[in-house]
C-alpha cells in the first residue's frame, strides 16, 4: 500500500481537514447529548457508585475506636488480650462518652455479635469509676463478657476499614470467631430462600408473559389496522394506569370474598367455607406481576412481528411446509429477537419488582426487593441493603452477559 | 407425449372479498402444460387475486380451479406442489441461500445427497454457483431474485407462479432477468403463470398473454396477435401505443367498412367489433402503421400538421393534428434519409384499412 499522504486542496493532510470539517458537527452532537450525560452521571452513576461504596464501607467504627483497633491488631485471637488493648479501649470509650456518640458503635457491634448493646451501655455508665492502670481487670469486673474471647474477636473483626461481610450475609454466610466463612445458624438462613424465590418468580412470570403475549402480538401484527389499533389500546391501557391502582384492583379481585373466589365457589371447584387463598402468597405475586409486566413482552414482540412480511409464511406454505412447519422453521425463528428482548426486559424488571409483591405477596410471596426496602426503611442497615442491591445488579448483568453469549445482544430488537 | 391443453383450468371462477364487489367475474382460463402465460392488467384488475387462488391463499367464491384435471379448491397450499416467486422475493432472511433452497426439499423428506444435487442444479440454472453460504441480505436485488426463482423450481413443481417478480429491479436488470427467466422456462419446460402490469415484460416473455381488466379476461392470445389484432379498445389502448378516432359506421361490406368521424370525414377501416351500419365505434391505429408520404397507394391518405416533435434517440415521435385528433402520434425512424421535420409543417399521412381496426366505442 502506498504511504503517500493525500493532501486536500489547501495543502493540509486529508485526515486533518476532514477532522476540521467534522469538528463543528461533533461539538454540536456533544452539546446535544451533554444534558443527558450529566443527568445520567448525577442520577445514575453517582448513586450506584455510592451504593457499591456503602456496601463495603466500614470506616465509621474504625474511626471511633482508633486506639483499640491499633492495639488489637497484634492479638492472636485465642487467649484474652493483654493490658494495652483494654487501656486503648478505655481511652476510646471515654472519648465517645464525652462526645456522647457511643450509641453509633452499639448498632454496628451488635451486627457483629449479639450482646454488645448491654455490654457497651453498662461499661460506658461505669466508666467514670475507672482508676488508672490494670484496665483489663476493671473491664472484666464491670461485665464478665469482657473476659470472654469471642466478644473481643468480634471487636477485632470489626476493625478493618473495608469488609465484605454484608455480601456474605446476603447469601446466609458469615465470619466465625476465627475469621473463617461459615453458614449462618439455620434459623437465620432467610436470604437464600428469598433469592431463589425471586429467581423462580421472575422466571415463571417471564414464561407466563411470553405464553400470553405471543398470540396477542401475532394478532396485533396481522389484524387489519382498525382492529389492531383497538387491541393495541387494550394492551396499553393498563400500561397507562397507575401501578398502584392496578395492583390494588388485583387485591379486590383476588381477595377471599372477591369475585374470582366467588366464581370458583359458584363453579363448585371449592367449598364456600374453604375458599382458596389467592392473595398474600406467591399466587398473588404471579398473577399480578404477569399482568403488569405483560406489555413489556407484547411491545417488543409486536414490533418484531410487524416487520415479518406475511409473504414469508406464504412462501413457506407454497414450498410445501405445513402451516406448523412454516411457523416453526420460518416465523418463530424470526421472532426470536423480540422474544429475547421481551424476556430480558420482563425478567430484569421482575427480579427487582417491589410494589406488587409488597402489596399482594404477603410473607410467602415477597421478594428480595422487599427485603432491601425493609433494610432501607426499618432496620436502617443501609450497607446491607446496598450489598443486596449490588448483588441484584450483578445478577442482572450476569443474565445480560449470558444472554449475550447465547443469543447475541445485537439480536435484540425493541422496535 | 401429448400435452394437456387444460393443465390449469379456471372454470367460471368468481371472487369477492367483501360480499359487495366481485374482484374476479366468471373467469374462464385454460393454460396448456409447459406454457408461459402472463396475466397482464392494471392494478386492481384481479390478476393477483387469480394467482393467489391458484396458489391456494385465497378461495374462489364460486367456480372451480383444476390442476392437471383435479379440483384443487380443497387442497391446502402446501399440498398443491406449486412453486411461487413473490413480489418481494420472500427469501427466508435467517437462512442461507442453501438453506432457502433446501427448505422445500427438506419438508418433502428428500435424502440429503439427492437434495444437494437438486440445489446444485437449480443454482447453476440461475448462475449462482458458490453463493450457497451467503445470507439473502448479502445479495443484490437481482441475485435475491434469482435465488427466489431457483427456490421455486428446486422441488420440480408442476406449475410456477410469479407475482410481479421483477417489479423491484432497475430497468437494465429487469430486462436481463426477463431473458433469463424466459430461457429457464424454455430449458426445463415448466408451466409458468406470470403476473405483471408491465406490458413490455409480458410481450417479451410469454407464449400467451391474458389481459385482465375489471375482473375479466379481455383477450387471451399470443403477444404478436395481442399487439396487432386487439379485439377491443381496452386491449388496444393498454398494450402499446395507440391512435384513436371516434366515429360511426357509415357503410360495411366484407372486410372493410366506412367510418364517418365526428368531423364528417370518412375513413376506411377493418370491422373487428362492428357488425352493422350506424353503430358507434372507436378506431385504433398503431403509430408505426401510419406512413409519411407513402409511395404505394394506401386506403387512407390525409394531411396532418406537426404539433410537437419529441426526440427519442433511435426514433422521433411526432404529435400531429390529424382529422381532428390533436394527439395523433407518429414514429419516424432515425434513418439517414432525414425528413424536414419542423413544428407547423404539413405532412401527408397514409395507412391501410386492415391496420385500422374499428372496435367497441367504450
Contacts between the chains, C-beta under 8 A, distances in Angstrom:
chain1	res1	chain2	res2	distance
A	309	B	88	6.3
A	309	B	90	6.5
A	311	B	86	4.6
A	311	B	87	7.4
A	311	B	88	6.3
A	311	B	90	4.2
A	312	B	90	5.3
A	312	B	92	6.4
A	314	B	55	7.6
A	314	B	57	5.7
A	314	B	77	7.4
A	314	B	84	7.5
A	314	B	86	7.1
A	314	B	90	7.0
A	315	B	84	6.8
A	315	B	86	6.0
A	315	B	90	3.9
A	315	B	91	7.9
A	315	B	92	7.4
A	316	B	92	7.6
A	316	B	103	7.3
A	317	B	56	7.7
A	317	B	57	7.8
A	317	B	76	7.5
A	317	B	77	4.3
A	317	B	78	4.7
A	318	B	55	5.7
A	318	B	56	7.7
A	318	B	77	5.5
A	318	B	78	7.3
A	318	B	80	7.7
A	318	B	82	6.2
A	318	B	83	7.0
A	318	B	84	4.1
A	318	B	152	8.0
A	318	B	161	7.9
A	319	B	78	7.7
A	319	B	83	7.5
A	319	B	84	7.9
A	319	B	103	5.6
A	319	B	104	3.8
A	319	B	107	7.1
A	319	B	151	7.0
A	319	B	152	7.8
A	319	B	155	7.0
A	320	B	78	5.2
A	320	B	79	7.8
A	320	B	81	7.2
A	320	B	104	5.0
A	320	B	107	4.7
A	320	B	108	5.7
A	320	B	155	6.5
A	321	B	78	5.7
A	321	B	103	7.0
A	321	B	104	7.8
A	321	B	107	4.8
A	322	B	78	5.5
A	322	B	107	7.6
A	323	B	76	7.9
A	323	B	78	7.4
A	325	B	107	5.7
A	326	B	78	7.5
A	329	B	92	8.0
A	329	B	103	7.0
A	330	B	92	5.5
A	333	B	94	5.0
A	334	B	93	7.0
A	334	B	94	5.9
